[in-house]
Each structure stands twice: as structure tokens, then as C-alpha cells.
Amino acid sequence: MVAANRVCVIAPAQLGATALAALRARGIDARTADAPHPDDVVAWALDTAPTGAAAVELGAACGRAATAGRPVLLLAPSPRGTGRAAIERAAAIAYLRAHGAALAHDVDAWLEAIVLLVRFGLPAGPRAAVVAPAGSWLEAQAIVLAGEAELLGTRPPVIGPGLEAVGLSLTGGAHEPTDVVLYDPTLGPPPSSTPGLHVPVAARGELASDAIVLHGARAALGAVAILGRAAERIAVGLGPAPTTASAELAIDDERLRRQLAKIGEGRLGDHETKVLLAAYGVPITRQAVATTPSAAVKLARRAGYPVEIKPWGHDLPTELAGCPVEKNIASDALVRQAFTSVLTAASKPTSEGAAVIVRETPPQGREVSVSLLELPKLGWTVVLDAPGASQIAAAPAPLRLIDAMALARQVVASRAGDPEPDRAGLANLLRRVSHLVVDLEGRITRIELPRVVVGGRGARTLVIDAFAELTE
């Protein structure tokens, strides 16, 4: 189904001129205008990352277009860097994606996405497969993309036995459902029984014999991903999840009320923050507070050796910032020794009623940092910083499951061949804590999870270190 007959390009002068020429060369009616017609496909290129205020304004237009089934094809610079400015750029882009924008960072994929939407319509999702003759240029491109995915630690593509198995699948196994089948037109179209949108693709633009084809496997697959993710977003709803969705989480309301009654305003330490998290079903390390060495020994025996010990307190730095932690403690004697050593290291003499946290040894896995911040104009936002990821990832809170899974996909295995990270567990954790901060808006001003371990297959995913900031 063709989405529209005309494209309105909004872009910086030189980029806009190139886009117009490229689209017109492929038989597409493209023009520039400050105010697009409601029936146009809008291709919008930003020269800088949007501010929060600009994202909110543009997001309204994106939402209207998405509701009409013609998402705005938005080309935006990829957010880079660290610090508050980078977080706000990533959050602004995440806001636009959540409001239905078909977001691209690569200009070639952006252009092919325009052609895909105009000529073939909106795919149901981003799952794609490539069907190409053995030994062809197109097959070689697909194999290179498969190798790149494997090097990144993501699930490697599976080469199927042939056209009947949808050829070379780049988003899953050969027999998994497919939203788009990209095929070499020299083979003829796949059988009509093959599921998904059937889209011809030329190995290179100069080899295209028909204007109604996509150019290049990399750009074509990028286009499918851009539009497919937008289609999935439109299907589940725009914007963050409704606050009523927290009813699905089986919250321990009584535990939550008890903890809120105990705490005042200001910074909340690791243990007390985890009590709040646990009330929302957020997985945390098993731990307890001990005020004497003998109590610490009892807790360690209950948790099971080896354990870890750190000082208790609301004013302590995070573990990444230097909070002392004794690890691999495997005996009663070592617990008593660690009780004193961590308090001394934290400048908390035992004579002043100081206490320690005794916790289980966390499982092995990939570690990430998670922040939940209330940003100007954008509201509550979940920010994920995963080592090895190309950029900070963000999404508006409370998280829809689709956004939680998108954040979790930023976590990859550390080496090729390592087990896949527990992305479903991470998505569950992120979704739960995102509802916590929104439900307690007005009381909580910030939650930080500096250490979250994402287990491998069969291992647990849980919060290791946490703190919050509250107001009365």
C-alpha cells in the first residue's frame, strides 16, 4: 500500500537540495515547504540535536503524522559525549521516537526509508531478511553485515537453506517471522505465501534498472529498521506508558508506605533506596544492616559465604565514586575484620553507632548504570549508560515495554561467543523503577543506580548499588 504520493523535505539547504534531486530521480514528487500538506510524507533533517523544548514542539507534529500512518522521517545527529548536555540530547531524541518519529542517524538509510514508505508503505515491524543469488554482490553485503553483528556480540544472523526459508535472515533465525523480505529482482519476487512486505533491492544504486527499488543492503536494512520501529511504536501507543500500567506490577503497597513513613528529605542511602525498589519488585541484592560485628556474622551466615560488606549511611559516595567495599569474605573472622575496616575507611568510627551492609556476592555479568531524572520540558526520563555502547540511551518514563526492551538492547555480550545478556530481566527492572519515580513524583526527585549487573543466560539481573534524592 502506497502511503502518499508526495514528499515534503524540510532540511538545511544543501542537504535538502540533494534529497530533492535523489527522490525526483527515482520518480517521487518531492518539494520543500515550511508547512507540509497533511497528506504529505514529511522528511525532516535536523542540523543539530534538538533541545527539550524543541523536541516537545516537534513531537506534537510527529504524533499527528504517526496517527495518520505516515510517520515523520526524522534525520537527527547521533547524541554523543557524556555529562548533562549529552543526556538531555539523548532524552530529546528519545522523546521524538516515543511520539512516533521514524528516527534515523544515517543519511543513506533516511533516504531509503523515504522511498520505502512512499513506494511500499509502512512495514509492520523491523524484522527483515535478504534473499539474493549465491555469490552475488547483495549476498556479500549481507554476509558482511552478519559478521559485524557477531563482532558486536549481538545474535549472529542465520543462513537459511534457500528461498523457501527466506534466505539470509539478518534479524533472527531462518524460520522466524519476517516483516520485510528484501530480494534481488533478478530472482523474481518471493512466493506470495512468504510472509512480510516484499521489497526489491539493487546491490548498488547505479545498477538499479527500476526506480521502484531500494539501493544497497546496508541502507535498505537501515530503512526497514527505522520504519519498522516506528510502526511498532504506533501499534502500542505514543508517548510514555500510562501511569495506570503500574497496576500490572504487583506493588507491595504496605511495604512502600512503611518505608516512606520512615524517611525524610535529602539523600537516601543504598539500603533504604533498595527497600523502595523492592516494593516495586525491582530485583536487588539480598542484604541487611548490622550494627555490631556479631550481628554482621549472623547476617553473613544467613546470606551464605562469600559475602560483601560496605558501610551504611545516607552521606556515602557510590561504589563507583569510592565507597569502600570488602569482597570475597568467606569466614566469620573475616566478617569481624571487615566490619571495622570498612567503617574506618569511611571515617565512621564504630563507637558512634555506625553500621554496615552485609550482602550476598552479586552474580557475574555486564554492568550498566541507570539514572532516572526529571528533565526540563521532557519530564521523567530513564537514562542507560552501557559500557561499549556507541551512545547514551534514554526513554521517557514510565517506560512502555517496547522502550524498556530498546534500552536493554544496548547491552551486548563483552566478547563474541559469550552468553547473551539477560535483556528481558533488565527491561523488567527498568520498567518497574520507571513507574516508581513517576508514581512518587513530588516526593522523589532523582534515583541513581550506578551499578546494575545484567546476568548472562540463566543468571540474575539486579541492582547492586543505589541512592535516591527526596523532598518532603
ROGULUM-698609 format. One record per residue (C-alpha): residue in one letter; chain; x negated, y, z negated. Coordinates in steps of 0.05 Angstrom, whole numbers, plus 32768, in hexadecimal, padded with zeros to 4 digits. Example, Ala and Ser with C-alpha at 12.3 -4.5 7.8 and 13.67 -1.06 7.14 Angstrom:
REM ROGULUM-698609
{A, A, {7F0A, 7FA6, 7F64}}
{S, A, {7EEF, 7FEB, 7F71}}
***
This chain:
REM ROGULUM-698609
{M, A, {8000, 8000, 8000}}
{V, A, {7FE3, 8044, 8014}}
{A, A, {7FE2, 8074, 7FD9}}
{A, A, {7FE4, 80B5, 8001}}
{N, A, {7FD5, 80D2, 8045}}
{R, A, {7FAA, 810D, 802F}}
{V, A, {7F70, 811A, 8001}}
{C, A, {7F63, 815C, 7FDD}}
{V, A, {7F19, 8164, 7FCD}}
{I, A, {7F06, 8192, 7F93}}
{A, A, {7EBB, 8195, 7F8F}}
{P, A, {7E7D, 81C3, 7F90}}
{A, A, {7E74, 81E0, 7FD6}}
{Q, A, {7E3F, 81B2, 7FF3}}
{L, A, {7E59, 8172, 7FD4}}
{G, A, {7EA0, 8184, 7FE9}}
{A, A, {7E8A, 8191, 8031}}
{T, A, {7E67, 814E, 8034}}
{A, A, {7EA3, 8129, 8017}}
{L, A, {7ED3, 814A, 8048}}
{A, A, {7EA7, 8138, 8083}}
{A, A, {7E9E, 80F0, 806C}}
{L, A, {7EE9, 80E6, 8060}}
{R, A, {7EFD, 8106, 80A2}}
{A, A, {7ECB, 80DB, 80C7}}
{R, A, {7EF1, 809F, 80AC}}
{G, A, {7F34, 80B9, 80C4}}
{I, A, {7F4D, 80D5, 8081}}
{D, A, {7F70, 8118, 807E}}
{A, A, {7F46, 813D, 804A}}
{R, A, {7F48, 8186, 8037}}
{T, A, {7F34, 81B5, 7FFF}}
{A, A, {7F65, 81DB, 7FD2}}
{D, A, {7F68, 81F8, 7F8D}}
{A, A, {7FAF, 81DF, 7F83}}
{P, A, {7FB8, 8199, 7FA0}}
{H, A, {7FFC, 8183, 7FBA}}
{P, A, {801D, 8152, 7F8A}}
{D, A, {801A, 811B, 7FC0}}
{D, A, {7FCF, 8123, 7FCD}}
{V, A, {7F99, 80F6, 7FB4}}
{V, A, {7F6B, 8124, 7F8D}}
{A, A, {7F20, 8119, 7F90}}
{W, A, {7F00, 8147, 7F5C}}
{A, A, {7EB5, 814F, 7F52}}
{L, A, {7E9B, 8172, 7F14}}
{D, A, {7E56, 8192, 7F17}}
{T, A, {7E4E, 818F, 7ECB}}
{A, A, {7E6A, 8164, 7E93}}
{P, A, {7EAC, 8182, 7E7B}}
{T, A, {7EB5, 81A2, 7E37}}
{G, A, {7EEB, 8188, 7E08}}
{A, A, {7F19, 81C1, 7E1A}}
{A, A, {7F0E, 81B6, 7E65}}
{A, A, {7F1A, 816C, 7E5D}}
{V, A, {7F5D, 8177, 7E3B}}
{E, A, {7F73, 81A7, 7E73}}
{L, A, {7F5C, 8179, 7EAA}}
{G, A, {7F77, 813C, 7E86}}
{A, A, {7FBE, 8156, 7E8D}}
{A, A, {7FB6, 8158, 7ED9}}
{C, A, {7F96, 8113, 7ED8}}
{G, A, {7FD0, 80F7, 7EB0}}
{R, A, {8004, 8111, 7EE1}}
{A, A, {7FDF, 80F4, 7F1C}}
{A, A, {7FD5, 80B1, 7EF9}}
{T, A, {801F, 80AD, 7EE9}}
{A, A, {802E, 80B7, 7F33}}
{G, A, {7FFF, 807C, 7F44}}
{R, A, {7FCA, 80A8, 7F64}}
{P, A, {7F94, 80B2, 7F2E}}
{V, A, {7F65, 80ED, 7F36}}
{L, A, {7F23, 80D4, 7F51}}
{L, A, {7EF4, 80F9, 7F23}}
{L, A, {7EA8, 80FD, 7F30}}
{A, A, {7E85, 8114, 7EF0}}
{P, A, {7E3C, 8116, 7EDA}}
{S, A, {7E2A, 80DB, 7EAF}}
{P, A, {7E23, 80F1, 7E66}}
{R, A, {7DDB, 80EC, 7E4F}}
{G, A, {7DB1, 80FE, 7E13}}
{T, A, {7DBE, 80F9, 7DC9}}
{G, A, {7DDA, 8126, 7D93}}
{R, A, {7E1B, 814B, 7D8C}}
{A, A, {7E1B, 8169, 7DD2}}
{A, A, {7E14, 8124, 7DF2}}
{I, A, {7E4A, 8108, 7DC6}}
{E, A, {7E7B, 813F, 7DDA}}
{R, A, {7E6B, 8135, 7E24}}
{A, A, {7E77, 80EA, 7E1E}}
{A, A, {7EB7, 80F7, 7DF7}}
{A, A, {7ED2, 8128, 7E2B}}
{I, A, {7EC6, 80F6, 7E63}}
{A, A, {7EE6, 80BF, 7E3A}}
{Y, A, {7F23, 80EC, 7E2F}}
{L, A, {7F2C, 80F4, 7E7A}}
{R, A, {7F25, 80A9, 7E86}}
{A, A, {7F59, 809C, 7E51}}
{H, A, {7F88, 80CC, 7E73}}
{G, A, {7F86, 80A6, 7EB5}}
{A, A, {7F4B, 80C4, 7EDB}}
{A, A, {7F28, 8093, 7F09}}
{L, A, {7EE3, 80A7, 7EF1}}
{A, A, {7EA3, 80A0, 7F1A}}
{H, A, {7E5B, 80B3, 7F0D}}
{D, A, {7E40, 809B, 7F50}}
{V, A, {7E52, 80C6, 7F8D}}
{D, A, {7E52, 808B, 7FBF}}
{A, A, {7E81, 8062, 7F93}}
{W, A, {7EAC, 80A0, 7F8A}}
{L, A, {7EB3, 80A9, 7FD6}}
{E, A, {7EC3, 805F, 7FE1}}
{A, A, {7EF6, 8063, 7FA9}}
{I, A, {7F19, 809B, 7FCF}}
{V, A, {7F1C, 8071, 800E}}
{L, A, {7F33, 8034, 7FE7}}
{L, A, {7F6C, 805A, 7FC7}}
{V, A, {7F83, 807C, 8007}}
{R, A, {7F7C, 8041, 8036}}
{F, A, {7F8D, 8006, 800A}}
{G, A, {7FAF, 8020, 7FCA}}
{L, A, {7FA1, 8017, 7F81}}
{P, A, {7F86, 7FD2, 7F6D}}
{A, A, {7FA4, 7FB1, 7F30}}
{G, A, {7F61, 7FAD, 7F0C}}
{P, A, {7F15, 7FAE, 7F14}}
{R, A, {7F08, 7F63, 7F20}}
{A, A, {7EE8, 7F5B, 7F64}}
{A, A, {7ECA, 7F25, 7F90}}
{V, A, {7EA0, 7F29, 7FCF}}
{V, A, {7EA8, 7EF9, 800A}}
{A, A, {7E70, 7EFD, 803D}}
{P, A, {7E4D, 7ED0, 806F}}
{A, A, {7E12, 7EA8, 8054}}
{G, A, {7DD1, 7ECD, 8061}}
{S, A, {7DF4, 7F0F, 8072}}
{W, A, {7DE1, 7F54, 805B}}
{L, A, {7E21, 7F58, 8032}}
{E, A, {7E11, 7F17, 800D}}
{A, A, {7DCB, 7F30, 7FFF}}
{Q, A, {7DE6, 7F70, 7FE0}}
{A, A, {7E15, 7F48, 7FB4}}
{I, A, {7DDE, 7F19, 7F9D}}
{V, A, {7DB3, 7F55, 7F89}}
{L, A, {7DEC, 7F71, 7F60}}
{A, A, {7DF4, 7F2D, 7F3F}}
{G, A, {7DAB, 7F2D, 7F2C}}
{E, A, {7DB0, 7F73, 7F0F}}
{A, A, {7DEA, 7F5E, 7EE3}}
{E, A, {7DC3, 7F23, 7ECA}}
{L, A, {7D87, 7F4E, 7EB8}}
{L, A, {7DB5, 7F7C, 7E90}}
{G, A, {7DCB, 7F41, 7E67}}
{T, A, {7E13, 7F42, 7E80}}
{R, A, {7E37, 7F04, 7E99}}
{P, A, {7E15, 7EF0, 7EDB}}
{P, A, {7E41, 7EE8, 7F19}}
{V, A, {7E54, 7EA3, 7F30}}
{I, A, {7E4B, 7E8D, 7F78}}
{G, A, {7E87, 7E67, 7F8E}}
{P, A, {7E87, 7E2F, 7FC2}}
{G, A, {7EA7, 7E59, 7FF8}}
{L, A, {7EE1, 7E83, 800F}}
{E, A, {7F13, 7E55, 7FEC}}
{A, A, {7EF4, 7E68, 7FA9}}
{V, A, {7EF1, 7EB2, 7FBB}}
{G, A, {7EA7, 7EB1, 7FCD}}
{L, A, {7E76, 7ED5, 7FA0}}
{S, A, {7E9A, 7EF1, 7F63}}
{L, A, {7E79, 7F2D, 7F44}}
{T, A, {7EA6, 7F34, 7F07}}
{G, A, {7EB1, 7EED, 7EEF}}
{G, A, {7EB4, 7EA4, 7F03}}
{A, A, {7EC5, 7E8D, 7F48}}
{H, A, {7F0A, 7E76, 7F33}}
{E, A, {7F1D, 7EB1, 7F07}}
{P, A, {7F55, 7EE1, 7F1E}}
{T, A, {7F3F, 7F18, 7F4D}}
{D, A, {7F5C, 7F5D, 7F57}}
{V, A, {7F36, 7F6E, 7F97}}
{V, A, {7F15, 7F42, 7FCB}}
{L, A, {7EE0, 7F66, 7FF3}}
{Y, A, {7ED3, 7F40, 8033}}
{D, A, {7EA9, 7F45, 8072}}
{P, A, {7EDA, 7F54, 80AA}}
{T, A, {7EB2, 7F27, 80D9}}
{L, A, {7ECD, 7EEC, 80B0}}
{G, A, {7F14, 7F04, 80B8}}
{P, A, {7F40, 7F13, 807B}}
{P, A, {7F45, 7EE0, 8042}}
{P, A, {7F82, 7EB3, 8043}}
{S, A, {7FC1, 7ED6, 802E}}
{S, A, {7FC5, 7EA7, 7FF2}}
{T, A, {7F85, 7EC4, 7FD6}}
{P, A, {7F99, 7EF2, 7F9C}}
{G, A, {7F87, 7F3B, 7F9A}}
{L, A, {7F81, 7F77, 7FC8}}
{H, A, {7F5B, 7F64, 8007}}
{V, A, {7F2A, 7F9A, 801C}}
{P, A, {7EF8, 7F95, 8056}}
{V, A, {7EB2, 7FAF, 8048}}
{A, A, {7E79, 7FBE, 8079}}
{A, A, {7E33, 7FAD, 8060}}
{R, A, {7E1C, 7FF3, 8074}}
{G, A, {7E43, 8031, 808B}}
{E, A, {7E21, 8035, 80CE}}
{L, A, {7E36, 7FEE, 80DD}}
{A, A, {7E80, 7FFA, 80D1}}
{S, A, {7EA9, 7FED, 810F}}
{D, A, {7EEA, 8005, 80F0}}
{A, A, {7EF9, 8044, 80C8}}
{I, A, {7F25, 801D, 8098}}
{V, A, {7EEE, 7FF8, 8073}}
{L, A, {7EC3, 8006, 8035}}
{H, A, {7E78, 8010, 803E}}
{G, A, {7E45, 7FE8, 8017}}
{A, A, {7E50, 7FB4, 7FE1}}
{R, A, {7E34, 7FDE, 7FA8}}
{A, A, {7E5F, 801B, 7FB7}}
{A, A, {7E9C, 7FF0, 7FC7}}
{L, A, {7E97, 7FC9, 7F86}}
{G, A, {7E8D, 800B, 7F61}}
{A, A, {7ECD, 8025, 7F82}}
{V, A, {7EF4, 7FE7, 7F6C}}
{A, A, {7EDB, 7FF0, 7F25}}
{I, A, {7EED, 803A, 7F24}}
{L, A, {7F34, 8031, 7F3D}}
{G, A, {7F40, 7FEE, 7F1B}}
{R, A, {7F30, 800A, 7ED6}}
{A, A, {7F5D, 8045, 7EE3}}
{A, A, {7F95, 8015, 7EF8}}
{E, A, {7F8D, 7FEE, 7EB8}}
{R, A, {7F90, 802E, 7E8F}}
{I, A, {7FD0, 8044, 7EB3}}
{A, A, {7FEF, 8000, 7EA6}}
{V, A, {7FE4, 8002, 7E5B}}
{G, A, {7FF3, 804C, 7E51}}
{L, A, {7FCD, 808D, 7E51}}
{G, A, {7FAA, 80AE, 7E17}}
{P, A, {7F97, 808E, 7DD4}}
{A, A, {7FC0, 8057, 7DB5}}
{P, A, {7FFF, 806C, 7D91}}
{T, A, {7FF5, 8070, 7D46}}
{T, A, {802C, 803E, 7D3D}}
{A, A, {7FFE, 8009, 7D5A}}
{S, A, {7FDC, 8004, 7D16}}
{A, A, {8018, 7FDB, 7D01}}
{E, A, {7FF9, 7FA1, 7D28}}
{L, A, {7FBB, 7FA0, 7CFC}}
{A, A, {7FD6, 7F82, 7CBB}}
{I, A, {7FBB, 7FBB, 7C8F}}
{D, A, {7FB3, 7FAD, 7C45}}
{D, A, {7FDA, 7FEB, 7C2F}}
{E, A, {7FD4, 7FDD, 7BE4}}
{R, A, {7F88, 7FD7, 7BE8}}
{L, A, {7F85, 8016, 7C11}}
{R, A, {7FAF, 803D, 7BDF}}
{R, A, {7F85, 8026, 7BA4}}
{Q, A, {7F45, 803A, 7BC6}}
{L, A, {7F5F, 807F, 7BDB}}
{A, A, {7F76, 808B, 7B94}}
{K, A, {7F2F, 807F, 7B7A}}
{I, A, {7F09, 80AD, 7BA8}}
{G, A, {7F04, 80F8, 7BAD}}
{E, A, {7EE7, 8124, 7BE2}}
{G, A, {7EA2, 8127, 7C00}}
{R, A, {7E74, 80EF, 7C17}}
{L, A, {7E8A, 80A8, 7C0A}}
{G, A, {7E53, 8073, 7C04}}
{D, A, {7E4C, 8030, 7C27}}
{H, A, {7E73, 8004, 7BF7}}
{E, A, {7EAF, 8031, 7BED}}
{T, A, {7EB3, 803F, 7C38}}
{K, A, {7EB3, 7FF4, 7C45}}
{V, A, {7EEE, 7FEB, 7C15}}
{L, A, {7F16, 801A, 7C42}}
{L, A, {7EFE, 7FF5, 7C80}}
{A, A, {7F11, 7FB2, 7C62}}
{A, A, {7F57, 7FCA, 7C54}}
{Y, A, {7F5F, 7FD2, 7C9F}}
{G, A, {7F42, 7F8E, 7CAD}}
{V, A, {7EFF, 7FA9, 7CC5}}
{P, A, {7ECC, 7F71, 7CBB}}
{I, A, {7E96, 7F85, 7C89}}
{T, A, {7E5D, 7F63, 7C65}}
{R, A, {7E72, 7F3D, 7C26}}
{Q, A, {7E56, 7F67, 7BEE}}
{A, A, {7E62, 7F81, 7BA7}}
{V, A, {7E45, 7FB4, 7B77}}
{A, A, {7E1A, 7FA0, 7B3B}}
{T, A, {7E07, 7FCE, 7B02}}
{T, A, {7DD6, 7F9D, 7AE0}}
{P, A, {7DA2, 7F6B, 7AF8}}
{S, A, {7DCA, 7F32, 7ADA}}
{A, A, {7E09, 7F48, 7B00}}
{A, A, {7DE0, 7F4C, 7B40}}
{V, A, {7DC8, 7F04, 7B36}}
{K, A, {7E10, 7EEC, 7B2E}}
{L, A, {7E26, 7F11, 7B6D}}
{A, A, {7DEA, 7EF5, 7B94}}
{R, A, {7DFB, 7EAE, 7B80}}
{R, A, {7E43, 7EB9, 7B95}}
{A, A, {7E2F, 7ED6, 7BD9}}
{G, A, {7DFC, 7E9F, 7BE5}}
{Y, A, {7DB1, 7EA8, 7BEC}}
{P, A, {7D8F, 7ECA, 7C0F}}
{V, A, {7DAF, 7F0E, 7C01}}
{E, A, {7D9F, 7F57, 7C0A}}
{I, A, {7D9F, 7F8E, 7BD5}}
{K, A, {7DA4, 7FDA, 7BDE}}
{P, A, {7DB3, 8013, 7BAD}}
{W, A, {7DFB, 8029, 7BA3}}
{G, A, {7E0E, 8072, 7BA8}}
{H, A, {7E34, 80A6, 7BD0}}
{D, A, {7DF8, 80D2, 7BDC}}
{L, A, {7DC9, 809F, 7BFA}}
{P, A, {7DB1, 80A2, 7C43}}
{T, A, {7DC5, 806E, 7C75}}
{E, A, {7D99, 8031, 7C7D}}
{L, A, {7D80, 804B, 7CBF}}
{A, A, {7D6E, 808D, 7C9D}}
{G, A, {7D47, 806C, 7C65}}
{C, A, {7D74, 804D, 7C30}}
{P, A, {7D49, 8017, 7C10}}
{V, A, {7D61, 7FCF, 7C1C}}
{E, A, {7D40, 7F90, 7C01}}
{K, A, {7D4C, 7F56, 7C30}}
{N, A, {7D43, 7F0A, 7C2E}}
{I, A, {7D4C, 7F06, 7BE3}}
{A, A, {7D4F, 7EBC, 7BD4}}
{S, A, {7D4C, 7EB3, 7B88}}
{D, A, {7D66, 7ECE, 7B46}}
{A, A, {7D22, 7EEA, 7B35}}
{L, A, {7D1D, 7F10, 7B76}}
{V, A, {7D63, 7F2D, 7B6B}}
{R, A, {7D4D, 7F4A, 7B28}}
{Q, A, {7D0F, 7F66, 7B48}}
{A, A, {7D35, 7F84, 7B82}}
{F, A, {7D68, 7FA3, 7B52}}
{T, A, {7D31, 7FCF, 7B35}}
{S, A, {7D09, 7FDB, 7B74}}
{V, A, {7D42, 7FF6, 7BA0}}
{L, A, {7D5A, 8025, 7B69}}
{T, A, {7D13, 803E, 7B5E}}
{A, A, {7D0B, 8049, 7BA9}}
{A, A, {7D4D, 8070, 7BAA}}
{S, A, {7D38, 809A, 7B6D}}
{K, A, {7D71, 807E, 7B44}}
{P, A, {7D55, 8067, 7B01}}
{T, A, {7D79, 802B, 7AE4}}
{S, A, {7D81, 804F, 7AA1}}
{E, A, {7DB4, 807F, 7AC0}}
{G, A, {7DE8, 804A, 7AD0}}
{A, A, {7DD2, 8040, 7B18}}
{A, A, {7DEC, 8005, 7B3F}}
{V, A, {7DDB, 7FDB, 7B7C}}
{I, A, {7E01, 7FBA, 7BB4}}
{V, A, {7DF6, 7F6F, 7BBC}}
{R, A, {7E0A, 7F56, 7C00}}
{E, A, {7E05, 7F19, 7C2C}}
{T, A, {7DCE, 7F17, 7C5F}}
{P, A, {7DEF, 7F31, 7CA0}}
{P, A, {7DF1, 7F03, 7CDC}}
{Q, A, {7DC2, 7F0C, 7D17}}
{G, A, {7DDA, 7F33, 7D53}}
{R, A, {7DD6, 7F74, 7D79}}
{E, A, {7DDB, 7FB3, 7D4F}}
{V, A, {7E02, 7FF0, 7D63}}
{S, A, {7E16, 8032, 7D42}}
{V, A, {7E5E, 804B, 7D40}}
{S, A, {7E76, 8091, 7D2F}}
{L, A, {7EBE, 80A9, 7D27}}
{L, A, {7EC2, 80F4, 7D2E}}
{E, A, {7EF9, 8127, 7D35}}
{L, A, {7EE1, 8152, 7D6F}}
{P, A, {7EFC, 8197, 7D82}}
{K, A, {7F36, 8192, 7DB4}}
{L, A, {7F2A, 8147, 7DBF}}
{G, A, {7F3F, 812E, 7D7A}}
{W, A, {7F27, 80EE, 7D5A}}
{T, A, {7EF4, 80CA, 7D85}}
{V, A, {7ECE, 8088, 7D7E}}
{V, A, {7E85, 808D, 7D93}}
{L, A, {7E5B, 804F, 7D9F}}
{D, A, {7E0F, 8052, 7DA4}}
{A, A, {7DF5, 800F, 7DBD}}
{P, A, {7DA9, 8006, 7DC5}}
{G, A, {7D98, 7FF9, 7E0E}}
{A, A, {7DD8, 8019, 7E28}}
{S, A, {7DCE, 804F, 7E5C}}
{Q, A, {7DFA, 8081, 7E37}}
{I, A, {7E23, 808F, 7DFA}}
{A, A, {7E69, 8071, 7E00}}
{A, A, {7EA8, 8090, 7DE3}}
{A, A, {7EF3, 8089, 7DE3}}
{P, A, {7F2D, 80AF, 7DC3}}
{A, A, {7F4A, 8093, 7D82}}
{P, A, {7F71, 806C, 7D70}}
{L, A, {7F55, 803C, 7DA3}}
{R, A, {7F80, 8016, 7DD4}}
{L, A, {7F66, 7FCF, 7DDD}}
{I, A, {7F4F, 7FE0, 7E24}}
{D, A, {7F23, 8018, 7E08}}
{A, A, {7F08, 7FEE, 7DCF}}
{M, A, {7EF3, 7FB8, 7E01}}
{A, A, {7ED3, 7FEC, 7E2F}}
{L, A, {7EA9, 8005, 7DF4}}
{A, A, {7E97, 7FBE, 7DE1}}
{R, A, {7E7E, 7FB0, 7E28}}
{Q, A, {7E46, 7FE2, 7E1B}}
{V, A, {7E25, 7FAC, 7DF0}}
{V, A, {7DFC, 7F7B, 7E18}}
{A, A, {7DD0, 7F40, 7E06}}
{S, A, {7D89, 7F57, 7DF5}}
{R, A, {7D6A, 7F26, 7E27}}
{A, A, {7D83, 7EFE, 7E62}}
{G, A, {7D9A, 7EBB, 7E49}}
{D, A, {7DAE, 7ED3, 7E04}}
{P, A, {7DF5, 7EC3, 7DEE}}
{E, A, {7E2A, 7EF5, 7E01}}
{P, A, {7E38, 7F27, 7DC9}}
{D, A, {7E79, 7F21, 7DA4}}
{R, A, {7E9A, 7F5A, 7DC9}}
{A, A, {7EE0, 7F45, 7DB5}}
{G, A, {7ECC, 7F49, 7D6C}}
{L, A, {7EAD, 7F8E, 7D76}}
{A, A, {7EEB, 7FA7, 7D9A}}
{N, A, {7F16, 7F8F, 7D60}}
{L, A, {7EE9, 7FB3, 7D2E}}
{L, A, {7EEA, 7FF4, 7D56}}
{R, A, {7F35, 7FF2, 7D5F}}
{R, A, {7F42, 7FE8, 7D15}}
{V, A, {7F14, 801F, 7CFC}}
{S, A, {7F30, 804F, 7D31}}
{H, A, {7F76, 8046, 7D14}}
{L, A, {7F5A, 8051, 7CCE}}
{V, A, {7F3F, 8096, 7CDC}}
{V, A, {7F7E, 80AD, 7D01}}
{D, A, {7FAD, 8091, 7CCC}}
{L, A, {7F85, 80B5, 7C95}}
{E, A, {7F7E, 80F6, 7CBC}}
{G, A, {7F7C, 812F, 7C8B}}
{R, A, {7F57, 8104, 7C58}}
{I, A, {7F1D, 80E8, 7C81}}
{T, A, {7EF3, 8118, 7CAA}}
{R, A, {7EBF, 80E6, 7CC3}}
{I, A, {7EAA, 809D, 7CC0}}
{E, A, {7E65, 8085, 7CD4}}
{L, A, {7E52, 803C, 7CDF}}
{P, A, {7E06, 8042, 7CEA}}
{R, A, {7DFC, 7FF7, 7CEC}}
{V, A, {7E2E, 7FC8, 7D0C}}
{V, A, {7E15, 7F83, 7D1F}}
{V, A, {7E35, 7F63, 7D5C}}
{G, A, {7E2C, 7F18, 7D57}}
{G, A, {7E1F, 7EE9, 7D8F}}
{R, A, {7E4F, 7EB2, 7DA4}}
{G, A, {7E6C, 7E93, 7D65}}
{A, A, {7E4C, 7EC6, 7D36}}
{R, A, {7E6F, 7EFD, 7D0F}}
{T, A, {7E73, 7F47, 7D21}}
{L, A, {7E75, 7F75, 7CE4}}
{V, A, {7E62, 7FB7, 7CC4}}
{I, A, {7E21, 7FB6, 7C9E}}
{D, A, {7E1A, 8000, 7C8A}}
{A, A, {7E50, 8036, 7C86}}
{F, A, {7E62, 8079, 7C68}}
{A, A, {7E9C, 80AA, 7C6C}}
{E, A, {7EAB, 80F2, 7C5F}}
{L, A, {7EEC, 8105, 7C3D}}
{T, A, {7F14, 8142, 7C29}}
{E, A, {7F4A, 8149, 7BF5}}
***
